[in-house]
Amino acid sequence: MFLAWLMTISLFLTCIYTTIVIFDRLKERDASDLAQLQVQLEKMGMDHKQMKQAM
């Protein structure tokens, strides 16, 4: 009976740890994607201003 409880608890902790790791990586990836989009938006804004000045 002790072994069954030990296995259940260890499986539960493993699942929690795995979930936390997955969500942390997703947060990092989202932050990276957001930073890239922000840089692209800034570049588009600069290009648009340069086009207005050229006209």
C-alpha positions as CSV (number, residue, x, y, z in Angstrom):
1,M,0.0,0.0,0.0
2,F,2.9,2.3,0.8
3,L,4.4,1.7,-2.6
4,A,1.1,2.6,-4.3
5,W,0.9,5.9,-2.4
6,L,4.5,6.7,-3.2
7,M,4.0,6.0,-6.9
8,T,0.8,8.1,-6.9
9,I,2.4,11.1,-5.2
10,S,5.6,10.9,-7.4
11,L,3.4,10.8,-10.5
12,F,1.4,13.8,-9.3
13,L,4.6,15.8,-8.6
14,T,6.1,14.8,-11.9
15,C,3.0,16.0,-13.8
16,I,3.0,19.3,-11.9
17,Y,6.7,19.9,-12.6
18,T,6.2,19.1,-16.3
19,T,3.3,21.5,-16.5
20,I,5.3,24.3,-14.9
21,V,8.2,23.7,-17.2
22,I,5.9,23.7,-20.3
23,F,4.2,27.0,-19.3
24,D,7.5,28.7,-18.5
25,R,8.8,27.9,-21.9
26,L,5.6,29.1,-23.5
27,K,5.9,32.4,-21.6
28,E,9.4,32.8,-22.8
29,R,8.4,32.1,-26.4
30,D,5.5,34.5,-26.2
31,A,7.7,37.2,-24.8
32,S,10.2,36.6,-27.6
33,D,7.5,36.7,-30.3
34,L,6.1,39.9,-28.8
35,A,9.5,41.6,-28.8
36,Q,10.0,40.6,-32.5
37,L,6.6,42.0,-33.4
38,Q,7.4,45.2,-31.6
39,V,10.7,45.6,-33.5
40,Q,8.9,45.0,-36.8
41,L,6.2,47.5,-35.9
42,E,8.8,50.1,-35.0
43,K,10.6,49.4,-38.4
44,M,7.3,49.8,-40.2
45,G,6.7,53.1,-38.4
46,M,10.2,54.4,-39.4
47,D,9.7,53.3,-43.0
48,H,6.3,55.1,-43.1
49,K,7.9,58.3,-41.7
50,Q,10.7,58.1,-44.2
51,M,8.2,57.7,-47.0
52,K,6.3,60.8,-45.9
53,Q,9.4,62.8,-45.7
54,A,10.4,61.7,-49.2
55,M,7.1,63.0,-50.6
